[in-house]
Amino acid sequence: MRIGIDARLIFYHRAGIGQYILRLTQALAQIARDDAFILFTSRKDKTIHIQQPNVRQQPLWTPSHHRFERVAMSIELAPFALDVLHSPDFIPPRWTRCPTVITVHDLAFLRYPRFLTRESARYYGQVDLAARQATHIIAVSESTKRDLTNLLGVPESKITVIYEAAHPLFVPMDKSRARAFVRTQYNLPDEFILFVGTIEPRKNVPTLLRAYKRLRDNYKMQLPLVIAGYRGWLVEEVDQALAEVQLGDALRFLGSVQNEELVYLYNAASLFVLPSFYEGFGLPPLEAMACGTPVIVSNVSSLPEVVGDAALLVAPDDVEGLAVAMSRVLTDSALREELRIKGLKRAQTFSWERAARETLAVYRKVMSQ
């Protein structure tokens, strides 16, 4: 097969979907050596992302998320004799000569439209048309599959659930080594609570800040809260919560952190917390579990599906419940060890090789239709 994969988003955003594209393509190239993969990248992207003999990078002029993207992509891709085109950012070209597969990571923009800027709403509003046009859809969780059927009326037969996996970098390491690195690199103490994710409304950072404030005031725990992730959009509520809780030096913002350093943060952290309102999959808790770090997440969307019984679950609007859960993990060594062991075991059930094999089966299925 000659398979095209739209990888332009990598240039603009290496996290999230960008990582999904890289990890999946790498795994596909390794297991399908008789197939040819064309990785369509941004013309501004000069990085050689995957060095495999069956992977060719082809720059395109069409920028990602442009208002005329679907038409422009149709024109640019016309000369390529593809057997299948995969759009991991879910918006396929308007016209193609081959079957198309799209990946839908989440439908947060339909569940929570208030969490979007106007421009984002315009772009993601195309999902209905994209879902109808695509030959087949990959959903990254059963939660996302349910949303596709319930919110967009997509037949279940048109959807295949294929789980993501943690980056191979995220493995347990010696605690003292990890602490020494973050002490030198970020001036962090040996004990801290970690949040990883873009600072945007659906990540529910205000609830985390208020719960952390209660943890300090009511439960007398003084370890800092570390937030790794860049400021995204509609952050006014976060700024209001920051002014309300007045945490000062107890709160550390690190900005965006590359995987090579993030693995040290996960391993050094006493606890990882993600109180999101909605996740299509939720890679950070899986990454934390892969490093042996205890995890607390919300009890909504895909998060219970991903963590299984290997994490504590709290309602996303329960400030006191989150504070209590953090206190439990930090004071109960037996619970911490239980979560560490279960988390490591749970993380091992997800792999990019498995995701690639299941994705390749979808390509072959749409080829035969």
HELIX and SHEET records of a PDB file:
HELIX    1   1 LEU A    9  TYR A   12  1                                   4    
HELIX    2   2 ILE A   17  ILE A   31  1                                  15    
HELIX    3   3 GLU A   69  LEU A   77  1                                   9    
HELIX    4   4 ALA A  108  ARG A  111  1                                   4    
HELIX    5   5 PRO A  113  PHE A  115  5                                   3    
HELIX    6   6 ARG A  118  TYR A  124  1                                   7    
HELIX    7   7 VAL A  127  GLN A  133  1                                   7    
HELIX    8   8 GLU A  142  LEU A  152  1                                  11    
HELIX    9   9 GLU A  156  LYS A  158  5                                   3    
HELIX   10  10 LYS A  175  TYR A  186  1                                  12    
HELIX   11  11 PRO A  201  LYS A  203  5                                   3    
HELIX   12  12 VAL A  205  TYR A  219  1                                  15    
HELIX   13  13 GLU A  236  VAL A  245  1                                  10    
HELIX   14  14 GLY A  248  ALA A  250  5                                   3    
HELIX   15  15 ASN A  259  ALA A  268  1                                  10    
HELIX   16  16 LEU A  283  ALA A  290  1                                   8    
HELIX   17  17 LEU A  303  VAL A  307  1                                   5    
HELIX   18  18 VAL A  319  THR A  331  1                                  13    
HELIX   19  19 SER A  333  ALA A  347  1                                  15    
HELIX   20  20 TRP A  352  SER A  368  1                                  17    
SHEET    1   A 7 VAL A  55  LEU A  60  0                                        
SHEET    2   A 7 ALA A  36  SER A  42  1                                        
SHEET    3   A 7 ARG A   2  ASP A   6  1                                        
SHEET    4   A 7 VAL A  84  SER A  87  1                                        
SHEET    5   A 7 THR A 100  VAL A 104  1                                        
SHEET    6   A 7 HIS A 136  ALA A 139  1                                        
SHEET    7   A 7 ILE A 159  VAL A 161  1                                        
SHEET    1   B 6 LEU A 251  GLY A 255  0                                        
SHEET    2   B 6 LEU A 225  ALA A 228  1                                        
SHEET    3   B 6 ILE A 193  VAL A 196  1                                        
SHEET    4   B 6 LEU A 271  LEU A 274  1                                        
SHEET    5   B 6 VAL A 295  SER A 298  1                                        
SHEET    6   B 6 LEU A 312  VAL A 314  1                                        
END                                                                             
